[in-house]
Structures are given as C-alpha cells and as structure tokens.
Amino acid sequence: MNWRVFASMGLLISVTLLLEARAQTPPAVSGKTVAASKGWTGPKTPWGDPDLQGIWTSDDCIGTPMQRPANIGERLYLTELEIEERETQLARQTENDKQEFLAADTRAGVGPPPHWGERARRPCKQTSLVVDPPNGRIPDLTAEARTRRIPEGAGNNNPRPASWEDFSYYIRCITRGVTGSIFPVIYGNGAQIIQAPGFVTILHEMVHEARVIPLNGPHASPNIRTYMGDSRGHWDGNTLVIETTNFLGNKTGVGLNGGGTPTSDALKLTERYTRTDANTIQYEVTIDDPKTYIRPWKVAFPITQEPGYQNFEYACHEGNYAMFDSLSGARAEEKRENREQ
Amino acid sequence: MRSKFVALMIAIALLGAAVPVWAHHAFAAEFDANKPVKFRGMVTKMEWINPHAWIHIDVKGEDGKVTPWMIEAAAPNALLRRGWTKNSLPSGTEILVEGYQSKDGSNRANGSIITFTDGKKLFVGSSAGDPGAAPGAPPR
C-alpha cells in the first residue's frame, strides 16, 4: 500500500483507535436517533406540508465507518471527550488544507491526494452508520445470498477489466442505488429536496439521480422494475416517510457508492426524513431484503444545510478518462505478462 | 496492547476495503506505481470536466523538445467548493507536477503533488471552509 493512501486513512484510523481507547467507558446505548430539538417547530410549505426544501449534505459523517468495530459493542454515540478530540482533528485538517505550502516530507502517491476529498464541518456523533442491530453490524447474508452469483460489474470492479461492463454501475455513471446516493463518501454528497403539492423530488449531485416521489399513491405494478425502484411517500407527523420497492435484483448493494453484496428484487427500503432544526434533517433508512439479509437493519445519520453549499452539474461521463486508462492499462499489463512468459 | 493492534488491523482492513470504492475509480488500475514522473510544465488548458478535471501541460525536455502531458486533478465539484473556477488556472502558468504515469505508457499522469514554481500549492483551502466557499453563493 503506498504511503499516501495510508496517510489519507490516518484520520479514520485515529478515530478507530480513539474509539478503541474509550471502549471501557460505560456504554450509552441508544437505539433511537436524534429527536427534534425541544420547542422547535419546522416550517411548512404554502400548501401545509412540512418543508424540507433546500440543499443538504451528508459530509459530516464522511469517514464514519459503516459498521462499528466489534470492541465498541452496543455504544452508538461517541463520548463527549471523543467528540472534542474529533473536533480538534477537524480543526487541524482545516488548518492543513489552508497551508500554502506542502509539508516538507510530502511524497507523491498513486492514490487520491488529500485535496481531492470534501470535509466534514463538525464531528459525526455516531460510532457507525449502522444503528440497528444494536451492535452496529450488518446482519449476516442468507444462505441463498452467500451462493448468489454476483455479476462482475454489479457493485464492484474486475481488477483486470476486459470491457466497460466490468466496471461498477457507479464508475459507469449509471447509478449508485438509493442508499449509495445519500450515504456519505469522499465527495459529491449533496442532495437537493424540492417539494410540490403531492410530490417530493430529491436530486443527488453525484451521478445526478433525480428521484420524483409521489405522495400517497399506490406502487407501480411489480412488473415494472428499476435500479432506483418505485418510491411512494407519506407524512408521519413532520417526518417524510418514503417506501421504495420494485427494484431490479442483483444490481447495486447497500455499501458506499452502491458497492457490496447486490440486493435482491425483494428489497424494500423505508426512509425517514425528519427535520430536527433549521439546518439539520435526521435521515434513517431501514433495509429489508429477506432474500439477502437474515433480518432487516437500519442506517441513520444527519444531513445538514451549509452556507454557500450548492449542487453542481455532474455530467458524469463527459471526461471519464479513467475508464479508458483502466482498460488500456489492463491490456498493457497483459502484453507485458505475455512477453515475460 | 493486543486489542489496540487488533483495532488498528480492523481499521486498516475497513479502510483498505473502503478507499478504492470511495473515489470514482480505482487508481491502481489506471496508474503505474513503478512509473513515477516529476516535471515542470506550462499549462495549455484545464479541462473542467466530470468526474475529474484534467490539466494539460507542455513539458520541455533537456533537448528542447516539447511533449504534451495530461494531469488528473480533483472532481470539479470539490474544486468549486474550495473556491476554484475554471478560470483559476490560466494558460501559460508554469507548474510543478509529481505523480505516476498511466499504465498504458501514454502521457497521462495522476497529479499527486501539483504546485506553482515557487512551491506554493495549487489547491489551497477546504471544501468545508468559510461561508460562501462555493463561488458566487449568497451567504445564508
């Protein structure tokens, strides 16, 4: 592993070690995620629905592991001390970003340089993105899912691609799936919510998914199946609940950017968007796929509005030289190996 | 001590699995860790394109021969949030680049380190930075 990739991992490793160091702290278990701030009443649209409109980002939980390291047990939240230390780390990172000159010992690497990433603005308070089961671990795969043949290009990449079809749907600019479109990753975490009477639209910046979600209608026929499924929303008090079914099976997974074990055509996602203050929505999604996981599980994290933050155009494939380079690189490697034989 | 070591190994394993997935593409497939490159070049254009921007430079060899190179830079969205625009790097600017050449041997490289000739970083600032970090955005 080249040192620079290693260095870019440093922050997350530090967090994990920090968590490990605090593992002796009595667990403050809470299966519930953040409730609305006391006394705060959210805005309404002119037609009376709770108003979630704006541009939101999951940046604050960049780097929070999907699954909780086992030694942290059932403790969902960082301790106050851990949060303080994370704040210090973020401040240091911001300082480093603002330095006009590189550190004297900076060396080139093959991996993404640090300035490529977008940054959390404040510490994510969770120890993992998975909040249920209580141990923060993704449930086991079913026997069927363990033996399911995963197509090469589904969520992952063939290390020796022979065709564009060997690249993930993400790299092919097709989709990251519903969960992959909102889970926090290295960059491009923006989501714009726009409402109209009877509809909610969510526009995700990276890979430019636009979900148009009718409220209170019946699902489309089960014969109609798509990468992003068929979504129907309703209001539960001030919470927007979106149920999504009708997925194509064996395409994207629930990992970051749609990676991981692809889900099945039985997948049902239940998302909940609850505005907890002017600039925060608590996002939750329950993943129920009995053909893939032995039990339903839940991921949750806050998304926030930030001053000046906008979605920008993401014409995903306009200059996707990386795909060309990866294919020609694989051919060059094959030629070299043939010569050596 | 052992548990600390295990935690570190878990962190490395998690990250090792996560990092290639995070970026839009796998660098190991694109660039050759055995072909480091380092040169001074003059910017001829910056392609402000998705999913990543590319900087075109002319590199003059010791024999005076000029060779064009393409250098991969960050995602335009991330650059915008650091206060960059497509006009931030005018043609004719001299830059220093360190990185690794593409595996197929063509004149493309990742821009691991890109600085001006006085050593100042090309990309300064944080995407998480100050209000209005996105150019032209009104403060809330």
Interface residues (C-beta under 8 A of the other chain):
Chain A: M1 N2 R4 V5 S8 M9 L12 I13 T16 L17 L19 E20 A21 A23 D59 P65 Q67 P69 A70 N71 L90 Q93 T94 D97 K98 Q99 E100 F101 L102 T106 R107 A108 G109 V110 G111 P112 P113 H115 W116 G117 E118 R119 A120 R121 N157 P159 P161 Y170 I171 C173 V185 I186 Y187 G188 G190 E205 M206 G255 L256 N257 G259 Q305 P307 G308 Y309 Q310 F312 E313 Y314 A315 C316 H317 E318 G319 N320 Y321 A322 M323 D325 S326 S328 G329 A330 R331 A332 E333
Chain B: S3 K4 V6 A7 L8 I10 A11 I12 L14 L15 G16 A18 V19 P20 V21 W22 A23 H24 H25 A26 F27 A28 A29 E30 F31 D32 A33 P36 K38 E47 I49 N50 P51 H52 A53 W54 M70 E72 A74 A75 P76 N77 A78 L80 R81 R82 E98 G99 Y100 S102 K103 D104 G105 S106 R108 N110 G111 S112 I113 T115 G119 K120 K121 F123 V124 G125 S126 S127 A128 G129 P131 G132 A133 A134 A137 P138 P139 R140
